[in-house]
């Protein structure tokens, strides 16, 4: 019986010693092992960040005839609206030199741009050699991201439980295309100032114990059951 206990105690001590050695080895491996400090983007907006940069918006207007068609005038008007909405500091109108018809077209373009609210001092007229159309252009901020189409990984074999290479790319492209003012992605615009008259009214009603909520017209209070009748 005593010999059996000694053998059992010896086996336990050997097992404890092996466990201690394994723990020590694991600790040494954790201290002296290789550290993975490489940045690996995981989320879609990290792998496909939207960048904002300045680019040129151009439009060519034929100058073979001195008169613009109705379609061309509408296109020039929309171009002027776009330049005004993007707060373009300068709208360039380049025309071929020594061309009377191009001079007439450029003059008509200037009138159409002025009708859309483009100040005359922001329209810059230039000429270029040779023959060609009248070219309008202005600079504005544009949102863009990396191109899609990375299908290098087999989606049928994704045992690592990681998103595929192209995941979220189209989503980021849609956001970049739909944003009204790309500069908002860099720095949000400040909010409009609060109404001083409304603030004074609310504080007065609150001090007098009155209801501070805005009154709603009874005609606007429509139930869903009434709307679907």
N, C-alpha and C positions, 0 to 999 in steps of 0.2 A: 504493500500500500504506500509506504514511504517513497519507494523507488518510482512508483507511478506518478505521485505528486511532484517529485523532482523533475521527471521528464516533462510533465505538463507545464510546470513553471518555466522550464527552460524553453519550451516551444513558445510560450506567451512572450517571454523576453525577446526571443529572436524575431517574432512578428512585430513587436513594438519597435525594435531597432530598425527593421526594414521600413516600417512606416515613417519613422523619423528621418531616415535617409532619403526617402522619396519626397517628403515634404521639404527637406533642405534643398534637394536638387531642383524641385519645382520653384522654390523661392529664388535660387540662384539663376534659374533660367529666366524668371520674370525680371530680375534686376539687370542681368547682363545680356538678355535676348534682344532681338531687333525690334525697334519701336516703329509702328506704322503711323506716321504723322503726315501722310499725303492727303490733301484735301480732295474728297470725292463728292461732287454734288449729287444729291439724292432727289430733291424736289424739282418739279418741272420749271419753276421760275428761277431755280439756281442753275439748271442745265441749259436753259434757254432764256437768259435775261434779256429784257427789252431795253435797248439803247436808244438814245435820242441824239440826233445829229442834224446839222443843216444840210439841205439839198436844194437843187434847182428845180423849179416847176416851169416847163417850157410849153409853148404852143406856137405852131406855124400857121400863118395865114397866107394863102396864095396871093401873089401880086401880079399875076399875068394881066388882070383887068383892073382898071382904076376904081371899079365899084365892087362893093362887098355884097354877096348874096344874103338873103334873110337868115339862112342857116349859119353863115359865118358871123353875122352880127350878133346873133343869139349866143354863139360860142364865145365871142369876145366879151360879151356882157357877163356871162357866167365866169369867165376867167377873171374879170374885174371884181366880181363879188367874192370869189375865192381869195384874191389878193387882199381885199379889204378885210375879210373875216380873219385872215391870218396876220393882219397888221403888218403887211409888207412895207418896209421902209423905202424901198425903191422898186419901181417896175421898169424894166428895160424894154425898149422897142428898137430892135435892130433891123435895118432895111438895106437892100443892096444900093450901092452908090450909082449915080447917073441913071436912075430909072424914074421917069415921071409917074408911071402907074404905081410904083412902090411908095413914092412920096404921097400920093393921094390916099393910098390905103393906110399908111402910117398916120396921116392926118385924121382920117375917119376913126381909126382905132383910138386915137387920143380923145376924141369926142365921146366915144362910147365908154372909155374908162372913166372920164370925168363924170359922166352921167351915173356911174356906179359908186361915186364918192371917193374916187382916187384923186388926190390933190395934184394940181399941175406941176408943182415943184418936186414931186416924187417920181414923175415920169421922165426917164432919161432916154433921149434919142441918140442912137449911134448908127454908123454905116459900116458896111463891109464890102469888099471887092467881089466882083462877079455878079452872077444872076442867081435868084432864088426867092424864097418867100420872105415875108416880114415875120420876124421871130420875137415873140413876147416872152419874158421870163421874170421871175422873182424868186427870192430865197425864203425858205420857211423851215421850221423844225419838223423832222420826220421821225417816227418811231419805227424801229425795225429790230429783228432778231435773227438768229442763225437759220440757215436754210434747213428744211426738213428733207427726209428721205433716207435716213440711216437705218437700213434693214439688214445690217450685217449679222445680227444675232438671230438664231433660230428660235422663234417664239414657242415652238413645240417642245423645246428643251430649255426650261427655265427653272432648274432645281435650286438656284441660289436665291429665289424669292426676291429678286430685284426688278425694278421697272425696266422695260426694254428701252433701247437707245433713243427712239423717236417719241417716247411717251411725253405728251404735253406740248409738243412743238406746234401743232396746228392751233391749239388753244392760245398760245402766246402770240402767234401770228394774227389771230382774229382780234385779240385785244389791241395789238399795235395798229391794226387797220381801222378799228372802230373808234379809237380815242379821238375826241373832237380837237383837243389842244394837247399835242405831245409834251409841251413844256410842263403840263400838270403832273407828268410822271416824274419830273425832276424836282419841282417845287410847287406845291399846291398854291392856288390863288387865295388871297385874303378874302374873308367874308365881307359882305356889305355891312355898313354901320347899322346899329340898331335904331329903331324909331324912337326918338326922344319923346314924341307926343304919346305914343302907345305906352312907353315905360312909365311916364307920369300918370297916365290914366289907371294903370294897373296898381301902382303904389297908392294912389288915392283911394281906389275901391278897397284895397286890402286894409288900409288904415280905418276905413269906415265900416268894415265888416261885410262888404258887399261881395258878390260873386265876381271873380276876376276873369272868368272865361269869356271868350268872344261870343257874342250873340249870333246864332245861326238862323238864317231865314227859314221860316216854316215851309216854304215851297221847296227848299233843298233837302228837307228831311223826308226821304223816300225810302220805304221799306223794300226789301228784295222781293217780297211776295207781290207788291204793287208793280214793280218794274217788269216782272215777267208775265203780267196779265195780258 
